[in-house]
Amino acid sequence: MRVTPPGVRIPLSPLISETLLYKGFSGIKSKKVNKTVNTFALNNPYFQAFLKLIEMQKQKFSIPKVSKKNPNNWFVYFRFNGKLKVYKSGLNRIKNLKDREFEANSLCKVLHQELNRGWDPFSCTSFQKSDLTTVIDALNFALERKKPNLAVKTYFGYRSCLGFIKKSIKDLAIEHLYINEISRYHIKLIMENAQETNSWSNKAYNKYLGYFKSILSELIEWDLIQFNPAHGIRSKKVSESFANIPPTDIEQNKIKEYLTKIDYNFFRYIATIYHTGIRPGEILNIKVANVLLDKNLIYIPAESTKTLKDRIVPINLHLKRLFLEMEIEHHPAEFYLFGAFEYNHKHRSKKGLDFIPAPNKIKTDTATKRWKKLIKDDLGIQKNMYSEKHKGADDKILAGIDLDSLRELYGHRSKLMTEKYAKAVKEIYRKEIMDKSPDF
């Protein structure tokens, strides 16, 4: 608050004095317009706010717009009290024109917000976009920047996470904060509120925290923040899901025998998950042309993988025998390896005419429901279909395959991720210690 010594009178502009007199504000010496005001009024916070409002009303500015006349020199411009102001903020470094336009429009929006708040662009020596970007605008911007590098399903996961985060930010009434004002405390507050509001399990909390951290990291790449405020926030303890524990050997034999007898086509699909470690949804994207039996390889293009990288998966002798039974060499190259020929009125594949080389793609949900009906309901084995991938990893480790080979097969980026699936590696280490420890 501004403090003026008692008795001192401060000259005001005619506009302010006349306005104060018109409004009947106390502090004007007489009804005759006097260009002075007493210190009581100046020390009054309401009076000071009123003065600021009057000064802001005097400021005239145009709405910021994007200039694209020169394709190599885009900029945002506006006039403030008659003076032209131009900002580029790295726009021309963005090669993709669609992305550049998104960034330029975001800059216009931010500049307009600040001008409405009374910001004087000529009173500052420089403009830092991070200083004027609200947290929600920044998060939206980060997700759009990440989108080109994400698989479709992964992008939807990020977008879903951001929806929860933005709602939590609004619930906490902190949407007015700028992104560079967000601290670790705010991140914790946002996540805890989101977990309570949406009844997340600790596992869901950890998943969305990972998404949130990744989105914030994108802002570092664009120099909107200097460090990730979510860095170092610990994940919550999660008990291992029984459904994702691999089937026991006895359960595995029951699954194999039952599927072989009841639905042999579906058995081959499940066996492919077990042998290759390819995700169930990705297997349904494989076409006949991707299976190179003469080279014992399956080629998975980048657009069909979670990591957006091409994968080459070897076909072992057991799996090759199953593929030869399917006579895939006699089917059109554009057929899906595990597709369907007919669908009923509910767009569900017809048993006996699905999970074979066919022109129609099967939805992952169809495979999941088939597994539930045959394995969970009929056999009473409460294990998820995805657990066959875990089972295949464990059995390969027990057979002596090293982790680096398994990591390459499963398309994992690190050995640690492979160890997550290959729990049996611990049993191998214990056995080696017992068998190879020297005598005293």
N, C-alpha and C positions, 0 to 999 in steps of 0.2 A: 504494500500500500504506500502511496506517495504521501510524504509528510512535509508540510510547509510551515515555517515559523509563524506564530500568531501575529495577526495584524497585517500580514503581507498580502497584497492583492495582485492577482495574476491577470495580465491582459488576455482577452479571448478574441477570436475572430468575430466579426459582425454577425455571421450566420449562426454561430453557437449562442451568442448573447441574445439575439432576437428569438431564437428557438426556445431558450430557457425562459425568457420573459413571457412568450406566448403560452408555454406549458404551465406557467405559474410556479416554477421551481423556486424554493426559498434560497436566499443567498444573493439575489440581485438587489443592488442598493436602492433603486427607486423604479417606478413605472417607466420613467424615461430611460431609453436604452443606454445602459452604461456598460462599457467594455471591460469591466472588472468584476470579480466575484470574490467573496470572502473565503477565508481558510476553512471555515466550518464545512462549507459545501465541498471544497477540494478534498478534505479528509473523509468525506462520506463515500463509502464504497459504491452505493447506488448511483451517486452523482458521477463517480469515475467511470462506471460502466456505461452511463448515459453519454458521457463525453466520447467514449470509444465508439459507440454506435453512431454518433453524429459524424465523427471523422470518417468512419467506414462508408457512410452514405455519400460522402464527398468523392470517394474513390470510384472511378469509372473504368470498367474493363470489358473487353469483348470475350466471347466464349472461345476457348482454345480450339484450334482446328489443325488438321494434318495437311501439309503441303506435299503432293506427290508429283509435281510437275516435272522435276528431274528424277528419273528412276534411280539414280545413284546418289541422290542427296535429299532424302526425306527429312522433314523437320516439323515440329509443332510450333505454332505461332499464335500470339494474341497481342492485344494492345492494352496497356495499363496507363490510365490518365493521358492517353494520346501517344504514348511511347510504345514502339514495337519491341516485343520480346520474343526471342527464338530459342528453342531447346531441341537438341538432337539426341542426347542421352544414349549414344551408342546404337541408334536405330539402324544405321546403314551397315552395321556389322552383321546384322541378321540377313542371311541370304534368302531364306524362304519368305516370299512376299506375303503369304498368308500369316505367318508368324510375326513378320515385321508390322503388318497392319494391326494385329491384335495388340502388340506392344505399344504402338503409337496411340491407339484408342485408349489404352489403359493410362498412358501418360496424360492424355487430354483430360480424362476423368479426374485423375489425381490433382492436376493443376487447377481445374475448375473448382474442386472441393476446397482447396486451400485459398483460392481467391475469394470465395464466398465467406471464408472464415476471417478475412481481413489481412491475408498475407500480402506483403509488399515485395514483389520480385526484385525491385531495384535497391532494396535496403540490405540485400544479401549479396555477398561476393560470388557465391556459387550455389548451385541447386543439386542436392543429393536426393535421388528418387526414393531411396530407402527411408529418408526422413519423412516422406509424405505418403507412403504407401501403407494403407491399413492392413491389419493382419489377414482379414478375409480376402482382400484383393490380392495380396501377396501369395496366399495359398492357392487361389484359383490360377494365378499366373504360373506357379511352379508346376502344377499338375498338367497344364497345357504344354509346358516345355518338356515334360517327361513322356507325354503321350506317344510321340513318334517312336520311342524306344521300348514300348511296352506291348506285350501280346494283348489281344482283345480282352481275354478273360482277366488278365492281370490288371489291365486298365480299369475294368469295372470294379475290381477289388479296391483299387486306390480311390476311385470316385465314390464308392460306397463309404469308405473310411472318411473321406473329406466331408461328406454329408453329415455324418455323426459329429465330426469335429466342429463344423460351422454352427450346427445347432447348439452344441455345448457352449461355444463362444458367446452366442447370443443369449443363452440362458443365464450366463454369468455376467451379462451386460458389459463385456470388454471388447465389443466389436469396434469401438472407436479408437482402440490403441493402434499405434503404428507398429509395423513389424519389428523395427529395431528396438522397441520398448518391451518386447516379449521376452520373458526370462524363464528359467527352469521352473520357478514357482508357478508361473502361468500354465506351463505345459502340464505339470502335475495336476493342477486344479482342473484343467480342461479334461484330462483323461479320467480322473476320478469321478467327475460329474457325469461324463459320458457312460462310464461303466455302471454307475448307479441308476441313471435314467433308462438305459437300455437293457439292464439286467445281464450284462456281459459276464461270462465265466472268465477266470484268470487267463485261460488259453486265448479267448477272443480279445481280451485286453492286450495281451502280448502281441497278437497279430496286428491289431490296429496301431499299437505303439510303434511297431516296425514300419508300417506304412507312413505314419506321421513323421518319423525320423528321416525317412527317405525323401519325403516331400520337402522338408526343411533343408536337407542337404542340397537340393536343387537350387535353393535360393542363394546358397554360398557360391555356387558356380556362376551365378549372375550378379554377384557382388551386392546383393540386396541386404545380406547380413554377413557379419564377419565370422561368426561361429554358430554351431548348431545348439540351440538352447535345450534340446532334448537329449543331447549326448550325456551318457553316464546314468540316465534313469534306468534303474534295474527292472528287469522283467519280474513278473509275479510267479510264485511257485505253482507248478501244474503237476498233478498226478497223472501218470501215463494212462492213456485211454485203453481200456481192456479190448475195445473193438479193433484197435490198430495193432494189437499184439499179434504176431504171426500165428497161424494155426499150428497146433502140435503135429507131430508126425502121424499120430493116429487120426486126428481130424483131417489132415491133408489126404490121407488114403481114402477116407470116407467121401471127401469132396470129389476126388478124382474118379472113384468108382461110380458115384451117383451121377455125375455130369456125363460120364462116358455112356452110361445106360440111358439117361433121360433126355439129354440135349447135347449131342456130340459137337455140334457147331459152336455152341457156347463154351464147351470145354476147350476147344482149340483157342478161342479168344482169351480165356483165363490162363491157359498155358503160355500164351505169348506174353502176358503181363509177367508171369513168373520167370520165364527164361530171359527176357530182354530188359526188364526193369523200365520199360517205356510206360509212361502214364496212361491210364485207361482211356482218357479222352483223346490223347494223341494217337493211340493205336487206331481209333475210329477214323482218323484223318488220313491214314496211310492208304495209298492207292496201289493197284497191281503194278504200275510202272515203277513204284519205289522199291519193290522187292526184287533183288538181283540174285536169283538162286544160283546162277553159274559162278558168282563171286562170293556167295554165302554172306550177303550184306543186305541190310535195310537202310535206305537213304531217307532221312526225314528233313525236309526243307525248313529253313529258319522260321518261316511264318507259321509253321505247325508246332513249334516248340515253345515251352515256357521261357526259355532263356534267349529266344530269338537268334539262335545260332544253329547252323546246319549240324546234323548228327549222323554219324555212320555207326550202325549197330550190327555186330556180327550175328550170324545165324548159326547156332550150334547144331550138332547132328540130330538131337532129339526134336528140335523145332523144325528143322528142314524136313524131317520125315512127315510131320503134320502138314507142312505147306505143300509137299508133293502130293499128299492125299487130296488137297483142294484143287489140284490141276490148274493152278493159277495161270500157267503159260497159255492156256486155251481161252482165257477171258480177255476182253478189251482192256487196254492199258489204263483207261480212265475210270474203270470200275474201282470201287472201294474194296480193299482186301477183306474187311468185315463189314459188308453192307447189307441191304435188304432189297427184295424185289417187290413186296406188296406192303401196303399200309391200310389199316382199317379206318373207319370214319373218325376215330380219335387220333389219327396220325401215329398210331403205334404199329411197330413191325409185327408181322405174323410169324409165330414160332414155326420153325422148319424151313422158312423162306428168308431167314435173317442170319447174320453172322457168317455169311458166305460171300464170295466175290459177287458184287451186285452194284447197280447204278445209283441206288439211294443211300444216303449217309444215315447212319444210326445215331441217335442222340445218346449222350453219356447216361442220361436219366433212364433210358430203356435198359441199358446194361445193369445199372444199379438196382432197378426194380426186379430184374430177372434174377440177380444174385440173392436179393432178399427173399424172393419166393422159393427158390430152390435150396439155398443153403441155410438161411436163418430160420425160415418157417418150416420147411420140410425136414431138414436135418437137425434143426435146433442148435446149430453152431453159430454163436453170436460174434462173428468176426466180419469185418468189412471186406469188400472186394479189394480195396487198396492194400490190405494186409498181405495179399499174394506177392506184391512187390517186395515187401519186407521179408517174407518167407524165402523168396528167391535169393535175396542178398545174403541172408543168414546161411542158407545151404551152400552157397558158393564160397563163403568164407570158410566154412567147415570142410569144404572139399579142397582147400588150400590156395584158392585164388587170392592174390594180394590186393590191398586196398586201392592202390593206384590203378590197377587193371579194372577193378570194380567201379571206381570213380569215373573212368573213361567210358565204361559201358553205360552207366546210369546218367551220364551227362551232368554230373555234379561239378561245381566250381572249386570245391575244396574237399580235402580228405575228411575234415570234421563233419561235413554234411553227409558223407557216405557212412561214417561211423554211426550217425544217428539211425540209419536203417539197419546197419550190420551189427546188431547188439551181440551177436555170437562171437565177435572178435575178442571179447573179454574171455570167453571160454577157451579160445585158441591160445591166448597169452598164458592163461593158468595152466593149460595142458603142457605148453612148451616149458614152463618153469619146472613142472613136475617131472617131465621126461628128460630134460636136458641139463638139469642142475648137476654139477660135478660132485663127486664124493669128497669127504673131508680129507 
